[in-house]
Amino acid sequence: MSIFSHIASVKTADEVAHQIEALVLEGILRVGDQLPGERELASITGVSRPTVRDGIKALEARGILESRHGGGTFVADVIGTVFSPQIISILPAHKKATRDYLEFRREFEGSCAAFAASRATTLDRELFSDLMGKMEQAPNDPEKEGEVDVEFHSLICEMAHNLVMLHTMRSCYRLLSAGVFENRERLYSTSGSREKLLKQHRAIYDAIMARKPDRAKSAAQAHIDFISEQTILLESLDEREKIAKLRSETRKSKTKV
């Protein structure tokens, strides 16, 4: 089954471009996804190849699509950033930024989970069930677990079926994947955290699958509360290790005198 549909009425380049735009907006076409060739796309949509070509060129000119020499047409990197590069570069050094980010995520992801519980379609729920199984069977590898974690929360936001939420989330999660605000690998490697995080994800999953918006929101917020607590603990540990190292170096220098 194709994600593209037949254009029944006005067969213009604008209509071709509009259909592709909608697929990108809805998160059906993602960054890096390749479009079918002109011939195939023309056949699916019922539009002539020159018209398809013009629609694609219009989207390329606007930076939504990009052509790779000899490789076809792909969705460009259309995910924006919440902050400018200058702000991103200084965020990690300021602990308040991490706390404020997690506070934002607590409210945002709680709302996403509530919407997902009431709006998820049958296909959404099938995908979510498959992903939950993938999460439970993930290898004992903090990097892999972190990737599945991001996928889990991303899918919840997709199931909320709100375009603004979807693209806001993707912008925020780009910072998360880059480790700007928290080190997910370290979080998963902390003693006991893996089991607790899995239990929290299961609680979110169960509430969404049971179509319980309030319960889903509470479970999502409890999850972020745990991450906030662990972040503070890790920061305290780092500070203690830093002080211990300074003390050790001071004692060694006195011994040499």
HUCOR-V509942 format. One line per field, one symbol per residue. ss: DSSP state (H for helix, E for strand, L for the rest). phi: phi as a letter, one per 20 degrees, with the letter a starting at -180 (. if undefined). burial: 1 if it has 24 or more other C-alpha atoms within 12 Angstrom, else 0. A space follows every 10 residues. Layout:
ss=???
phi=???
burial=???
This chain:
ss=LLLLLLLLLL LLHHHHHHHH HHHHHLLLLL LLLELLLHHH HHHHHLLLHH HHHHHHHHHH HLLLEEEELL LEEEELLLLL LLLLHHHHHH HLLLHHHHHH HHHHHHHHHH HHHHHHHHHL LHHHHHHHHH HHHHHHLLLL LHHHHHHHHH HHHHHHHHHL LLHHHHHHHH HHHHHHHLLL LLLHHHHHHL LLHHHHHHHH HHHHHHHHHL LLHHHHHHHH HHHHHHHHHH HHHHHHHHHH HHHHHHHHHH HHHHHHL
phi=.efecfeedf edffffffff gfffffmfed gnfeeffgff ffffemdfgg ffffffffff fenecbddgm codcfffeff dfcfgffgfd ggecffffff fffffgffff fgfffffedg effgffffff ffffffdfff cgffffffgf ffffffffff lcffggffff fffffffemf dbefffffef gnfgffffff ffffgffffe ldgfffffff ffffffffff ffffffffff ffffffffff fffffff
burial=0001001000 1110111111 1011111111 1010110100 1100111000 1110111111 0001111000 0011110110 0000000000 0000000110 1100111111 1111111111 0001100110 1100110000 0100111111 1111111111 1100111111 0111111011 1111101100 0011001101 1111111110 1110111111 1111111101 1001100000 0000000000 0000000
